[in-house]
Amino acid sequence: EVSVIMTPSAQEIITPMAVRWASQGEVITDWDGDLSGLSGFDAVLVTPATRNIIASFVHGLMNGPLLMALSAARGRGCPIMMVPSMHNDLAHDPVTEDLVVQCVKSGVKVLWGAEEEGKRKTPNHEEIVARLGNLVNNNSTSVVITLGATRTAIDDIRYVQNTSSGYTGYMIASELYRHGMDITCVSGVTTIDKPSWLSLDIECPDPDDMLEELKALTKDNIDVWIHSAAVLDYVIPDPVEGKIASLQGDLDIQLKEGAKHITELRESCNGAVRIGFKLESGIKQKDLVHRAHAQIQSAGMTATIANRMEDYGKEGKPRGWLVDSHGAHFILETEQDMCNAIRSVIENNR
């Protein structure tokens, strides 16, 4: 539920009627007898936040319902996020910097956008919503999620790599971030842009390097581990230094079985929520569920997301199945169903 407070300046740019239609919520434009600005909001978001609004908030002025709502929110300890937007000259003014510091000291989250065309512009709506969600739902749950493809070197310029864009991992990470969790991504090779709000992303394209990074992270007492990366089952043990010359005829490349990350981490992640992924092809659903449950038992997982390669992305086919430690399984029709199921597993096992 959204209530919008529009300043007189905002009403000169867009009409309250248009905002009410878009938000499907109340639009407050002036003082009223109900003092709607004192309503018990879960959070107050000011975007764009002008220097005038920031200064008025810092100095306790109250010349409209927006500043009244901000003052009441500050008094209740309600989360406040401001998204300043102004020319660079104003943003770099020491007075502006001091005002922002005072906001931060009073508990306000200040989100600056990128510098473009001589201005600090408003970030895109997805970033604003993600960061506001993290602020409102903030909790102490720490999550490590692996994502993307991994590769093993043939020589210094060639490699063997499996297929994964990182889309699923980043989608899960973003969903959990919006619900207030502290996210660390350990990414292999990805082909999509990383969401800007996921600030801690450790790049480890090599599966052995990724495993060593995960082992190091176990020392931080992580609450939740999600293994969505496509980790190579087989690796090249002795890559050639330099470049193998062309026109040498056929090459015989030796592959050895690589380490299973979820198995290697079993003892050091004891007590944490652990969610794995299981991709198979050419098998029936009941066999897929059986193999996913076997993975849970062998690696000490909490749950596994199981899916079949031939179903992925096909209309009318489910995104996968959630399999728990008891062998129960639940169909996941969409990507969002998968994210919701993972969040439920975390919340029910914490």
C-alpha positions in Angstrom: 0.0 0.0 0.0 1.4 3.3 -1.1 0.5 6.8 0.1 2.0 9.6 -2.0 2.8 13.1 -0.6 3.4 15.7 -3.4 5.0 19.0 -2.7 3.8 22.1 -4.7 6.9 21.8 -6.9 6.1 18.2 -7.7 2.6 19.1 -8.7 3.9 21.5 -11.3 5.6 18.6 -13.0 2.9 15.9 -12.8 -0.7 16.1 -11.7 -1.9 14.4 -8.5 -4.6 12.6 -10.5 -1.9 10.9 -12.7 0.0 9.9 -9.6 -3.1 8.5 -7.9 -4.0 6.5 -11.0 -0.4 5.1 -11.2 0.0 4.3 -7.5 -3.6 3.3 -6.8 -3.2 5.0 -3.5 -3.9 8.1 -1.5 -2.2 11.3 -2.8 -1.7 14.1 -0.2 -1.1 17.5 -1.6 -1.7 19.9 1.3 -2.6 20.0 5.0 -5.8 18.2 5.9 -7.9 17.8 9.0 -6.9 14.1 9.4 -3.1 14.9 9.5 -2.5 12.0 7.1 1.2 12.7 7.1 1.3 11.3 10.7 -0.1 7.9 9.6 1.9 4.8 10.7 3.9 4.2 7.6 6.4 1.3 7.4 8.9 3.6 5.6 9.2 7.0 4.1 10.9 7.4 0.7 11.7 10.8 -0.7 12.6 10.8 -4.4 13.8 13.0 -5.8 15.1 14.7 -2.6 15.9 18.3 -3.3 18.5 20.2 -1.3 15.7 22.3 0.1 13.8 19.3 1.5 17.1 17.8 2.9 17.9 21.1 4.6 14.4 21.6 6.0 14.4 18.1 7.4 17.8 18.5 9.1 16.8 21.8 10.7 13.4 20.7 11.8 11.3 22.9 9.5 7.7 21.8 8.8 6.1 23.8 6.0 4.1 21.0 4.5 2.8 17.4 4.9 6.0 15.8 3.6 8.2 17.4 6.2 5.6 16.5 8.8 5.7 12.9 7.8 9.5 12.9 7.8 9.6 14.5 11.3 7.1 12.0 12.6 9.0 9.1 11.1 12.2 10.3 12.6 10.5 10.5 16.0 9.2 6.9 15.7 12.5 5.5 14.4 10.7 4.6 11.1 13.0 3.8 8.2 13.7 6.9 5.9 15.4 6.8 2.5 16.2 9.9 0.5 17.3 9.9 -3.1 18.9 13.3 -3.9 18.8 14.6 -7.4 20.6 17.8 -8.4 23.3 19.4 -10.5 26.9 18.4 -9.7 27.7 21.9 -8.5 25.0 21.7 -5.8 25.9 18.1 -4.9 29.6 19.1 -4.4 28.8 22.2 -2.4 30.2 21.6 1.1 26.9 22.7 2.6 25.1 19.9 0.8 27.7 17.4 1.9 27.3 18.6 5.6 23.5 18.3 5.3 23.8 14.7 3.9 26.1 13.8 6.8 23.6 15.1 9.3 20.9 13.0 7.6 23.0 9.9 7.8 23.8 10.5 11.4 20.1 10.7 12.2 19.6 7.3 10.6 18.5 8.2 7.1 19.6 6.1 4.2 20.9 8.4 1.4 21.0 6.9 -2.1 22.9 8.9 -4.7 22.5 8.1 -8.4 25.3 8.2 -11.0 26.8 11.4 -12.4 25.4 12.0 -15.9 25.4 15.1 -18.0 26.6 17.2 -15.1 23.9 16.0 -12.8 23.4 13.4 -10.0 20.4 11.7 -11.5 17.9 9.5 -9.9 18.8 5.7 -10.0 16.4 3.4 -11.8 13.3 2.3 -10.1 14.4 -1.3 -9.6 17.4 -0.2 -7.5 15.4 2.2 -5.4 12.8 -0.5 -4.6 15.5 -3.1 -3.9 17.4 -0.8 -1.5 14.2 0.4 0.2 13.1 -3.2 0.7 16.4 -4.1 2.2 16.2 -1.2 4.6 12.6 -1.9 5.7 13.1 -5.7 6.1 16.7 -5.5 7.4 17.6 -8.5 9.5 20.8 -10.3 10.4 20.6 -13.3 8.0 23.8 -13.7 6.1 23.6 -15.5 2.8 26.3 -16.8 0.4 25.1 -17.7 -3.1 27.2 -19.1 -5.9 26.1 -18.4 -9.5 27.2 -18.5 -13.1 29.3 -20.9 -15.1 32.7 -22.2 -14.3 35.6 -23.0 -16.6 38.8 -25.0 -16.6 41.8 -24.0 -18.7 43.2 -26.0 -21.7 46.1 -23.5 -22.1 46.5 -19.8 -21.4 43.8 -18.7 -23.9 41.5 -21.7 -24.3 39.2 -23.3 -21.8 36.3 -25.8 -21.3 33.2 -24.1 -19.8 29.7 -25.2 -19.0 26.6 -23.1 -19.7 25.0 -20.7 -17.3 24.3 -17.0 -17.6 24.0 -16.2 -13.8 20.4 -15.0 -14.3 18.9 -17.5 -11.8 21.5 -16.8 -9.1 21.2 -13.0 -9.4 17.4 -13.2 -9.3 17.5 -15.2 -6.1 20.1 -12.9 -4.6 18.0 -9.9 -5.4 14.9 -11.4 -3.9 16.6 -12.2 -0.7 18.3 -8.8 -0.6 14.9 -7.1 -0.9 13.8 -9.1 2.1 16.6 -7.6 4.2 19.2 -10.3 4.0 23.0 -9.7 3.8 24.1 -11.1 0.4 27.5 -12.3 -0.7 27.7 -13.5 -4.3 30.5 -15.8 -5.4 30.2 -15.7 -9.2 31.7 -17.7 -12.0 31.4 -16.5 -15.6 28.2 -14.5 -16.2 26.7 -13.0 -19.3 24.2 -10.6 -17.8 24.7 -7.4 -15.9 25.0 -7.7 -12.2 22.3 -5.8 -10.2 24.0 -2.6 -8.8 22.5 -3.2 -5.4 24.4 -6.5 -4.9 27.7 -4.8 -3.9 29.7 -7.8 -2.7 30.3 -10.1 -5.7 33.5 -12.2 -5.6 34.5 -13.4 -9.1 35.9 -17.0 -9.2 35.5 -18.5 -12.7 37.7 -21.5 -11.8 35.8 -24.2 -9.8 38.8 -24.9 -7.5 39.3 -21.2 -6.8 35.5 -20.9 -6.1 35.8 -23.7 -3.6 38.7 -22.1 -1.8 36.8 -18.9 -1.6 33.8 -20.7 -0.1 36.0 -22.4 2.4 37.3 -19.0 3.5 33.8 -17.7 3.9 32.8 -20.6 6.2 34.9 -18.8 8.9 32.4 -16.0 8.9 29.6 -18.2 10.3 27.3 -17.8 7.3 23.6 -18.5 8.0 22.5 -19.6 4.5 24.4 -21.2 1.6 22.7 -21.4 -1.9 24.6 -23.3 -4.5 23.2 -22.3 -7.9 26.5 -22.1 -9.8 27.0 -24.5 -12.7 30.2 -26.2 -11.3 32.1 -28.4 -13.7 32.0 -32.1 -12.9 35.3 -32.6 -14.7 38.3 -30.4 -14.9 41.7 -30.4 -16.7 44.4 -31.2 -14.2 47.4 -29.9 -16.1 46.7 -27.0 -18.4 49.4 -26.2 -20.9 51.5 -23.0 -20.3 51.3 -20.5 -23.2 49.3 -21.4 -26.3 49.0 -24.7 -28.0 50.1 -24.2 -31.6 47.5 -24.5 -34.4 47.5 -27.2 -37.0 48.8 -29.9 -34.7 46.2 -32.5 -35.5 43.8 -34.0 -33.0 44.3 -33.2 -29.3 43.8 -35.7 -26.5 42.7 -33.7 -23.4 42.6 -35.5 -20.0 39.7 -34.7 -17.7 39.5 -35.7 -14.0 36.5 -35.6 -11.7 36.4 -32.3 -9.9 35.5 -31.6 -6.3 31.9 -31.5 -5.3 31.5 -28.2 -3.6 28.4 -29.1 -1.5 30.1 -32.3 -0.2 33.4 -30.5 0.5 31.6 -27.9 2.6 29.4 -30.2 4.5 31.3 -30.3 7.8 32.3 -26.6 7.8 28.7 -25.5 7.1 27.1 -27.6 9.8 24.0 -26.0 11.3 23.5 -23.6 8.4 20.6 -23.7 5.9 22.0 -25.2 2.7 20.1 -25.2 -0.6 21.4 -26.9 -3.7 20.4 -27.2 -7.4 20.1 -30.5 -9.4 19.9 -30.4 -13.2 19.2 -33.6 -15.0 18.0 -34.6 -18.5 16.2 -37.6 -20.1 14.7 -38.9 -16.9 11.2 -39.0 -15.4 10.0 -36.6 -12.7 10.0 -39.2 -10.0 13.6 -40.2 -10.8 14.6 -36.5 -10.7 13.1 -36.1 -7.3 14.8 -39.3 -6.1 18.2 -38.0 -7.3 17.6 -34.7 -5.6 16.8 -36.3 -2.3 19.9 -38.5 -2.6 21.9 -35.3 -3.1 20.4 -33.9 0.1 21.2 -37.0 2.1 24.8 -37.4 0.8 25.8 -33.7 1.2 23.7 -32.8 4.2 21.6 -30.2 2.4 18.4 -28.6 3.7 16.6 -28.7 0.3 17.3 -28.9 -3.4 15.8 -27.2 -6.4 15.5 -29.9 -9.1 14.9 -29.4 -12.7 15.1 -31.1 -16.1 17.1 -29.5 -18.9 14.4 -30.2 -21.5 11.8 -28.4 -19.4 13.7 -25.2 -18.8 12.2 -22.2 -20.6 9.5 -24.3 -22.2 5.9 -22.9 -22.1 3.7 -25.1 -20.0 6.6 -26.7 -18.2 7.4 -26.0 -14.5 10.6 -24.2 -13.5 11.4 -27.1 -11.3 10.6 -28.8 -8.0 11.6 -28.1 -4.4 12.7 -31.2 -2.7 13.2 -31.2 1.1 15.1 -33.4 3.4 12.1 -35.7 4.0 11.7 -36.4 0.3 8.6 -34.3 -0.1 8.5 -32.3 -3.3 6.6 -29.2 -4.4 6.2 -28.0 -8.0 7.5 -24.5 -8.8 5.7 -23.1 -11.8 7.7 -19.9 -12.3 11.0 -18.2 -11.4 9.2 -16.2 -8.7 7.7 -19.4 -7.2 11.3 -20.7 -6.9 12.4 -17.5 -5.2 9.5 -17.6 -2.8 10.1 -21.3 -2.0 13.8 -20.6 -1.2 12.9 -17.7 1.1 10.3 -20.0 2.8 12.9 -22.7 3.4 15.3 -20.1 4.9 12.6 -18.6 7.2 11.3 -21.9 8.3 14.8 -23.3 9.2 16.3 -20.3 10.9 
